[in-house]
Amino acid sequence: MDNSTKTSRARSRPLLSNEELFNQIRLLLNSPEDDLQAAIMKELLAGTLRLHDSHLDILDLKIVNRAVKELRHAFRVFHDYRNRRKVSIFGSARTALDDPNYQMAFQFSRQIVEEGFMVITGGADGIMRACQEGAGRENSFGVNIMLPFEQGPNATIADDPKLVTFKYFFTRKLIFQKEANAIALFPGGFGTHDEGFEILTLAQTGKSDPQPIVCLQAPGCDYWDEWYSFITGQLLARQLISPEDLSLFKITTSVDDAIDEIRNFYRRFHSIRYVGRFLVIRLKSSISPEQVAGLHETFGDLLSEGTFALRGPLPEELDEPDLANLPRLAFTSNRRSASRLRQLIDHLNAL
């Protein structure tokens, strides 16, 4: 049995007795009707009972059970750090210590921590080890995967409470994306491309919140240059992606440029939220009415109707009281191009 399996079992909680289970269900059913969390828990409970009614195979039930356990544990681990920004970092587990990309990953992580970020890596060797050595144990998360080779936790993150070990890639990738405020990609193999293309797909389709995505390669390395040639020569040339999709990511051979890309993304932009027909962009600092008026000429294609407007929080946003004082730019979004939304955010940051 490997250390990750032992740790996982040690952290698992004992099963509830029937009486304890009945008591918890009774409390849940007696919760107030306006308790949103309880309402969702009731729906989850009902969904679980429907699984029993569906007469699923044992393997299907094991997949559902394991996935829920993995997500529940990961959410609990990340919960206490939800107010700190994080960057998810991908790259090869096979990168050697003397590889310039290893040194670049170490330096990037050290500098991004100085900007107030924590780092999330797969927790293994190579690029992942470099990043966690650079960031330090206290600023690192590891989201490891059970594999027969190559993927044991590195010394920096091993046995740390912020190390989570997954059986399934899909639950692991969900955590990588959900908890990240920025993405950094270093040269890597199939896994790096799998994760990188999924990140880009979620960004392009608007299934993830806007965030900076940087592709780093050491000076003299052409890894991402060759990748970019494929993207432009095949995907763009065949009109399989749009020209504005290229603005979703930045390729660089400079750690400082990568740090600037992430820092500048959050210069004015804070976060977004969809409220009914409105897309609300929360800002750290406001822009002038004249600058708002100028948005119509450049970004009017993002509107389904109406205009861009500065305003305070919508009533539905009052469930986030810590953000109530932030100025807002609100508009009725046509939701057609997340890449154009990214360009709007870049424009707001540059004003």
Long-range contacts (C-beta under 8 A, 24 or more apart in sequence): 2-152, 3-152, 3-153, 3-158, 3-159, 4-144, 4-146, 4-152, 4-153, 4-163, 4-165, 5-146, 5-165, 7-159, 7-163, 7-165, 8-165, 11-73, 12-69, 63-168, 66-167, 66-168, 67-168, 67-170, 67-171, 70-164, 70-166, 70-167, 70-168, 70-171, 70-172, 71-171, 71-174, 71-175, 73-164, 74-143, 74-164, 74-166, 74-171, 74-175, 77-141, 77-161, 77-162, 77-164, 78-141, 78-175, 78-179, 81-118, 81-141, 81-162, 84-116, 84-117, 84-118, 85-116, 85-117, 85-118, 85-181, 85-182, 85-266, 86-117, 86-118, 86-119, 86-120, 86-141, 86-179, 86-180, 86-181, 86-182, 87-112, 87-117, 87-118, 87-119, 87-120, 87-180, 87-181, 87-182, 87-183, 87-184, 87-262, 88-119, 88-120, 88-121, 88-176, 88-177, 88-179, 88-180, 88-182, 88-183, 88-184, 89-119, 89-120, 89-121, 89-127, 89-128, 89-131, 89-183, 89-184, 89-185, 89-186, 90-121, 90-122, 90-127, 90-176, 90-183, 90-184, 90-185, 90-186, 90-188, 90-191, 90-192, 90-195, 90-196, 91-126, 91-127, 91-128, 91-131, 91-185, 91-186, 91-187, 91-188, 91-192, 92-126, 92-127, 92-186, 92-187, 92-188, 92-189, 92-192, 93-122, 93-124, 93-125, 93-126, 93-127, 93-128, 93-150, 93-151, 94-125, 94-126, 94-150, 94-189, 95-126, 95-127, 95-130, 95-186, 95-187, 95-188, 96-126, 97-130, 99-218, 100-218, 100-219, 100-220, 100-221, 101-127, 101-186, 101-187, 101-216, 101-217, 101-218, 101-221, 101-223, 102-126, 102-127, 102-130, 103-130, 103-218, 104-186, 104-216, 104-217, 104-218, 104-255, 105-130, 105-131, 105-134, 105-186, 105-216, 106-130, 106-131, 106-133, 106-134, 107-134, 107-255, 108-134, 108-184, 108-216, 108-255, 108-258, 108-259, 109-133, 109-134, 109-135, 110-134, 110-135, 111-255, 111-256, 111-259, 112-182, 112-184, 112-259, 112-262, 113-139, 115-259, 115-262, 115-263, 117-181, 117-182, 117-262, 120-175, 120-176, 120-179, 120-180, 121-157, 122-151, 122-172, 122-191, 123-153, 123-154, 123-157, 123-163, 124-150, 124-151, 124-152, 124-153, 124-154, 125-150, 125-154, 127-186, 127-187, 127-188, 128-154, 129-154, 129-155, 129-156, 132-156, 132-157, 141-179, 143-172, 143-175, 143-176, 145-169, 145-172, 173-198, 177-202, 177-208, 180-211, 181-211, 181-266, 182-211, 182-212, 182-213, 182-214, 182-262, 182-265, 183-211, 183-212, 183-213, 183-214, 184-214, 184-216, 184-258, 185-213, 185-214, 185-215, 185-216, 185-224, 186-216, 186-217, 187-217, 187-221, 187-223, 187-224, 200-245, 200-248, 200-249, 203-248, 203-338, 203-339, 203-342, 204-241, 204-245, 204-248, 204-338, 204-339, 205-338, 206-335, 206-338, 206-341, 209-271, 209-272, 210-269, 210-272, 210-338, 210-341, 210-342, 210-345, 211-265, 212-250, 212-261, 212-262, 212-265, 213-248, 213-249, 213-250, 214-249, 214-250, 214-251, 214-252, 214-258, 214-261, 214-262, 215-249, 215-250, 215-251, 215-252, 216-252, 216-253, 216-255, 216-258, 217-251, 217-252, 217-253, 218-253, 219-253, 221-253, 224-251, 225-251, 242-337, 242-339, 244-337, 244-339, 244-340, 244-342, 244-343, 245-339, 247-339, 247-342, 247-343, 247-346, 248-338, 248-339, 248-342, 264-349, 265-345, 265-346, 265-349, 267-349, 268-348, 268-349, 268-351, 269-345, 269-348, 269-349, 270-323, 270-326, 271-323, 273-317, 274-333, 275-314, 275-316, 275-317, 276-316, 277-304, 277-332, 277-333, 278-314, 278-330, 278-331, 278-332, 278-333, 279-330, 279-331, 279-332, 279-333, 279-335, 279-341, 280-313, 280-314, 280-317, 280-328, 280-329, 280-330, 281-328, 281-329, 281-330, 281-344, 281-345, 281-348, 282-323, 282-326, 282-327, 282-328, 283-326, 283-327, 283-328, 283-329, 283-348, 284-326, 285-327, 286-310, 286-327, 287-329, 287-348, 287-351, 291-351, 292-329, 295-344, 295-347, 298-347, 299-340, 299-343, 299-344, 299-347, 301-334, 301-337, 301-340, 302-331, 302-333, 302-334, 302-336, 302-337, 302-340, 302-341, 302-344, 303-331, 303-332, 303-333, 303-334, 304-332, 304-333, 304-334, 304-335, 305-332, 306-331, 306-332, 307-331
